[in-house]
Amino acid sequence: MAMQHLTRWFPILATIQFYNRQLLIQDLLAALVVTVLLIPQSLAYALLAGLPAEVGLYASMVPLVIYGVFGSSRTLSVGPVAVISLMSAAALGEVTASGQVDYLTAAAVLTLLSGVILAVLGIFRLGFLADFLSLPVISGFITASALLIALSQVAQLLGVSANGDTLLELLPNLAENLANYNQLTLLVGLGVVLFLYLTKACAVQLLQKLGVASRTADLLTKAAPAVSVLVTIYVSYTFDFQAWGVALIGSVPSGLPSFTRPNLSLSLLESLAVPALMIAIIGYVESVSVAKTLATRRRQRIDANQELVALGLANVGAGFSGGFPVSGGFSRSVVNDAAGAQTQFASLFTAFGIGCTALFLTLPLYFLPKVTLAATIIFSVLALVDVSILRKTWHFSKADFMSVSLTIAVTLLLGVEVGVVCGVGASLLLFIYRASRPHIAEVGLVEGTEHFRNIDRYTVTTVPEVLTFRVDGRLMFSNIRILEERIYSSVEQRKAIKHVILMCSAVNEIDWSALEVLQAINVNLTDKGITLHLSEVKGPVKDRLEASHFLSKLSGRVFLSQYQAFLFASSS
């Protein structure tokens, strides 16, 4: 029993019980592949967040170890991700604009706050709250954020400066500085983008023709960003790019991150509280979505609340080790899975690989052109753009289309923080709207059966004296008036009605407000000489109706099936 409790909080303990040499080899190979991918990503996303390049390496060590110990997913790989980096840059830029706090301190506090929020939500098992963010809204937010990220990196691609967090700020700045672009910088950037594109499009087929196994060829192509880094470092050093005006990464300190406690001033905590909450929500949703997708492929199970705890502690670790907010990355997690990672130990080995890089391989990074990382970011984030979500939601649900469109527009025009708030608001409004508008159908008997269907969709038998409504959803304060209006309206229009039957097969709950209105409906119909019946009432709902004495005052009866109710009312 004690072991079960421990493995719930430390899932890696369950892994240790069956770990063997074969799993070790597979995890080591996967860690090697992910390390190669993670190095350029970490450097690039640190710069995107407005931080020194080495901070990206720091954010890819301690969080990986902590998540490996506490995470329930065996293949999720955490670290810096594009959207969270952009959100961090927006939040930190506002807080540090006054100059009262330095950027690194603010980044650490933001990371700690995000981590604490996630951990607290996980401890109190509140992971379900993230479900209130609809997937279309999340897709719209990520699409808009990816476009902003790509546009922000176009300046690096041109070798010019362009500040701004929104479309309205970035486009004018780019236009003003366009004439000052650096030709060599643009040439290198376009070359890297072209190389990454051709590698993704053609490399697998080419390697297969050369006799390389399909899986190996696919993994080799994933190393393309690292190859572009190595090649541009060599060319930059050989031809002295710095003399030609190409911006370089510069000196990257070697060594492991030092553990420090950032200055937690009350004013700084207040300024970063809302951005930290938004980063926590988006980071968790993105992370758990990837974890569930990978777990489903392997028929494994993900504990959503444990994921909150693990991701929260990973961010706390990043905050104390000089990092910035992290999440489960889609690309690196997919690579980790494809490379054959079997357990959480792959994350521990990846952290070791990043640590070795930070200790021994930072010297050559001095000559790495910033445009190489900008090109890598552009190529990576464009894969996140899903414009098709607009077409899909337009055909499926106009309400979803409106919420997605609003989220995209607000994020592009007003920034990621406002976009997140708008996305959360749109999701909640959409939820409230749908809860307040349940599907209410008048139903009739399908000839030759005992089934009842919507009279507007099927050819059914009805009786002038009998009116039956089926409510598909909970009866509650927000929607009961709609049912009341439908009943009264039908009764006024059709004077022959003598029986009203509420078919409750899809009603899972009736709240007190709805009960009060039902009692009023029962009294008003009785005064008109109309009997109210219920059919197919679920057990828990019936128990509550009996406890309230509603059924004892009901003018009609409660029938086990709608067919019995219809026969009784028709023959009366």
Secondary structure, DSSP 8 states (H G I E B T S, - for coil): -HHHHHHHH-THHHHHHH--HHHHHHHHHHHHHHHHHHHHHHHHHHHHTTS-HHHHHHTTTHHHHHHHHH-S-SS--EE--HHHHHHHHHHHHHHHTTSSS-HHHHHHHHHHHHHHHHHHHHHTT-GGGGGGS-HHHHHHHHHHHHHHHHHHHHHHHHT-----SSHHHHHHHHHHHGGG--HHHHHHHHHHHHHHHHIIIIIHHHHHHTT--HHHHHHHHHTHHHHHHHHHHHHHHHTTGGGGT--B------S----------HHHHHHHHHHHHHHHHHHHHHHHHHHHHHHHHTT----HHHHHHHHHHHHHHHHHTT----EE-HHHHHHHHHTT--STHHHHHHHHHHHHHHHHS-GGGGG-BHHHHHHHHHHHHHTT--THHHHHHHHH-HHHHHHHHHHHHHHHHH-HHHHHHHHHHHHHHHHHHHHTS-EEEEEEEETTSS-EEETTTS-EE--TTEEEEEEES-B-TTTHHHHHHHHHHHHHH-TT--EEEEE-TT---B-HHHHHHHHHHHHHHHHTT-EEEEES--HHHHHHHHHTTHHHH-SS-EESSHHHHHHHHHH-
